[in-house]
Amino acid sequence: MSYPLSHKTVFVLDCSPAMERPCGHQFEMDSLSKGRSSGLIPLAPVTKTMWTCAVEAAVEYCRIVWDIYPSARLIRLIANGAQAVSVNDWTAADQHLTTLMQQLAGVMGGVRSAGSQHSLHAGLAAALHALGEPSEAQRADRAADAAAKVMNRGRVVVVSQLADDGQARRLREWFADALLQHNRTADGAAGRLTVHSCELVLVSVHPDTAECPVTPRPPAPLSAILSGSVVTAKAGTQLAPMMMNLVLSHYELASTTVTGIPMKEEQNSGSSANYDVELLHPAKAYESILQGSPADHAHLRTRRDGCEYETITLKWCTPRTSSAELHQCTSASRVTPVDVNSRPSSCLTNFLLSGRAVMLEMPRRSGGKFVSHMLAAHGGEIFMHALGSGRSVLEDPPSVSEGAGGRVTDYRITEFGRLVSDNRLAPGEASEEGGVPLHAALERLARHTRVWPMTLSESCLAALPSLDSLTALLVKDSLSTDEVLECKKAVYNLVSMEARHEPLPVTTSGARGRGVKREEQYRALWSELEALVRAHCRSDGHQAALECVLECRSQGRAAEERLGLDQAMEELDRCGAPVQDSPLSPPPTKRWRRDRPPAQLSLLEMWNQRVDADNALKRLEFSGRLNGGDNNIVKLYARLDKDKGDEVKK
Amino acid sequence: MPTVLALDVSLSMSRPVFQQDRSEEPPTVRQLAIKGIHALLNHIHHNCKLEFAALAVYSSMYEILGSFTRDFDQLKSRLASLAEYDKSCVETALLGVKAVVAEEWGSGTACQVIIISDGSLGVGDSSLRQLVAGSRLHLPFSFPCRLDVVLLGERAELERRGAPAAFQRLVELSGGEGAVHTPEPPLSAKSTLALFRRLAETNYAPFSGVLHCGGLSSRVTLCPPPQTYNRTRDFEAVKRTVSPELRICGFLSVADVASPPAFSRHLVLPAPSESGDAPGEPCSEEDENARTACFCVLLHGGLKRENAAALVNVGEDWYGIVYSWADNKKKANLMLSLFEPGTNVLPWLGDFTNLGPAVPGAPSPFPIKVSRKRSYQQTCVTWTRQSGLHSDVQKVLRHARKLPDKTQNFYKELNRLRSAALSFGFYQVLESVAVILERECTLLPGNAHPDCALQLTHAATALRHPEHRQPGKPIQPLSTRFQQGS
């Protein structure tokens, strides 16, 4: 595990008598009650001490870092008075602005250095000691794997009034020695980490009215594991902007100025004016947009007064309402306003925190502009989303209807929509067995999709809205008694539908759906239902539901079987007839069986038929009838008529 | 990823290649290269239909013959009419590649660069050796890339001249992904085609996987094929590849997902079934595919209907979302956005493994609120600028002027100012505010509530009192008999 240099930063704030002197920059207070009445004695302006300036600048540094990196970028403050007092700790609880302010107030009274033998060594030693203490993450790493080498790096920022270049040099040399010494002892001792690499930043402050006795030095290596730099600033006016420069370079941040934010005027709410708000964020927000030669985007960059860094100006676009749209976003970075309490800043942050998103436009060098970023808050944090710009490799994609399965029209989209909303995710608690919530979600999805026809035509069940409740119940992990009853009700409902010979909703398309007999449809439905319930049989309740289905189905099948027997006999009769008609076979014994009475015959007709049949067996059939033609009708005395005819001819 | 082909058109490319089979006219190196490029483009066209390619030629100058297009026939036709130029200079090839990529894709899109040459290193100042020694090559590119170099020559001859090693250095400078390729000896049309075919198969292998959603699934291909994630992050080096098993874990509403940053994006296209048993007409087979129900289409419809996205596990600790996406409003398709690898990459969704079944009908639990407020969400104090200090003092004064109604607010603001002053060691401001409050007291109109003067004086005195210089001792309102309820 490697930790970046910015994982740990220690501020050593010097609290020597020199730092207790006024910074020389005055804050006038008189204007606060101006206009109330004239003729009052003017109020004296207030002046901060250099110590106050140093604390404020360090707190502002912490505010920016913790807003943008809520974890894993740790800062500790050490007040170097008569002895070194550690203000806060590496723990996550201590890495927060409110806590830090309280802790500062707590130590402030006790740190004053009285004597003249004041030295920064105690503070530097305490800083080294702090760097040697493992952070929570490092401790966890070591606990996980004792043999793993934890790369421990850090930065020490000292804010003090240095007398001259010589003092700066001596401090650096002393610190380099102390670092070596620390690493020698840290190697053996448990719970202490070697400092593998360190940066020492000496910030020399002086009153605004005085000349600076120290020359600044750019960062340069001092030894294999130590590099150092010296910066100087007037305490009252320059220290805070200088700390901004430091925080930008230490954490690879960049600055964006949102311009043209329309805001109602405080005094007359009718008019509105445009304001600018400067935000800080990781430089990666511009990673994919601002590459190539710096000249290509020089037109975007400006430098604010007193700052060494450049800010990129983007224009506010009045937001559209649709937030439920996925933008092509390449990175999302946390932001923090530079001037957090100013009215334009708090207006912008409150607007975003209320849930609205703002698009930001970047002008092109060639003229024109494009939407490059989006500002939006998620859960109380404001992010700057970098949006994809330029040509996409995915341009002109094929439509889903052009691919496989694109011409099928009877997908169960509505039902799948229900499946989607039934399988939404939410943060959960780990189960007692130690399974992560995501596994439970996967299991539920598997249950819900165990039997899931994709199209209407492949399922009779899907087309029957009255069975939806049953399907919804079956996918549950277990069924309560009431739920089993519900299931049974749905099954009985199906039984009664069948008994009433209700037609099933015929699926509109698909070859199988059309022209199929109702009985067959019901048969398919029952077997599909059985398969569904059987697939979900995972609890006693499900078992009960399955038994219910099987029971109902077996009753239905008994009726079916009787019907089948009759059909079989009919068929047998039909094919049996020609055999009986063969000349060699004996006369049929039960001829009436052949003309089995159709259902619409009355009882009398049936009786007559039977009597006729019996009589037919008892006496010999009239030979004329046996030879007779159609309908066994024979004309009696046919010869008589013939003879008569002959006589007439004669 | 889009491809840039940079073909050497220097004079040496027009040398004939000695062939053992003497029946035919010996081809030139360039003719072999063109054959190879044709084979490569054909392969891409058949396997990765949505890929773009661009064509550049270089000698001591470069020329873009065709910028990024999916119409490969157009590129092939440009190859048919090439002139002969002077010496070879790799520097110009790289400049040409850089220019054409920067113009089309900017710096965010990974590109495949293939340089095709006979392995001549150039002469004099612009030779490859001089360029590398003087670090005059514009490498690495501003965009992520894979650089492959194809050297068409007899392997032994190339090695004698040290060409493969020199070009290998080029590949390393570009970021190390890619390689130098030489054809199997002897150099011929056959060995050249084999080389290009091999290159195409390794670099343009289509992704083939299965998208699972519980019991439902579909064979899919991702377009463009996902790249291996290989980055060094702040705390660890991470290397991940997308698994062929893409598993839907559950669904989230698009509004909750809230435009998450994506490492890469891919179209999810249903892969045609691999049933080789019915080799019918290709047309009817396609038709049959379109008429066979496919889970991708169902998923797309359902997600679009519900305005939802599916959370997909694509590998070890690697997640993404699948959603309906439309380039223009007409043609919607399934899109996979891959997040950065890790389970906790979207703070507003929390750890992905911590997402479990939601109770149907419950209000959305997203976004997950931060446990501790950021500075802009709370009333933090910064007095580095005069305006900050003034606005905080003014807040106290505003409430002071509305006493006794705003007594509680007055003391709340006063104590906020007090504790900030104590934290910063800025005691002078306490004295100054005490003076201002006393002055307010003298300015009170005659008909003012008697409580006003009492509270203001009390507050001014308390600000100066050493007891209230302790952080745990906030100033309490003075209880007077004028207050409500007394």
Interface residues (C-beta under 8 A of the other chain):
Chain A: M1 S2 Y3 P4 F27 E28 M29 S31 L32 S33 R36 S37 L40 L43 A44 V46 T47 K48 T49 W51 T52 V55 E56 A57 V59 E60 R63 W66 D67 P70 A72 H96 L97 T98 M101 Q102 L104 A105 G106 M108 G109 A137 A240 S288 I289 Q291 G292 S323 A324 E325 L326 H327 Q328 C329 T330 S331 A332 T336 P337 D339 V340 N341 S342 S345 S346 T349 L353 M374 A376 H378 G379 G380 E381 I382 H385 A386 G388 S389 G390 R391 V393 L394 E395 D396 P397 P398 S399 V400 S401 G403 A404 G405 G406 R407 V408 Y411 R412 I413 T414 F416 G417 L419 V420 S421 D422 N423 R424 L425 A426 P427 G428 E429 A430 V436 P437 L438 A440 A441 L442 R444 L445 A446 R447 H448 T449 R450 V451 W452 M454 T455 E458
Chain B: M1 P2 L50 F52 F68 A102 E104 W105 G106 S107 G108 T109 S142 F143 C213 G214 G215 L216 P224 D234 F235 E236 A237 R247 I248 C249 G250 F251 L252 S253 V254 A255 V257 A258 S259 P260 P261 A262 R265 L267 L269 P270 A271 P272 S273 D287 N289 A290 R291 T292 A293 C294 F295 C296 V297 L298 L299 H300 G301 G302 L303 R305 E306 N307 A308 A309 A310 L311 Y323 W325 D327 K330 K331 A332 N333 L334 M335 S337 P347 W348 G350 F352 T353 N354 L355 G356 P357 A358 V359 P360 A362 P365 F366 P367 I368 K369 V370 R372 K373 R374 S375 Y376 Q377 Q378 C380 V381 T382 W383 T384 R385 Q386 S387 G388 L389 H390 S391 D392 V393 Q394 L397 S419 A420 L422 S423 F424 G425 F426 Q428 V429 E431 S432 V435 I436 R439 E440 L443 R469 Q470 P471
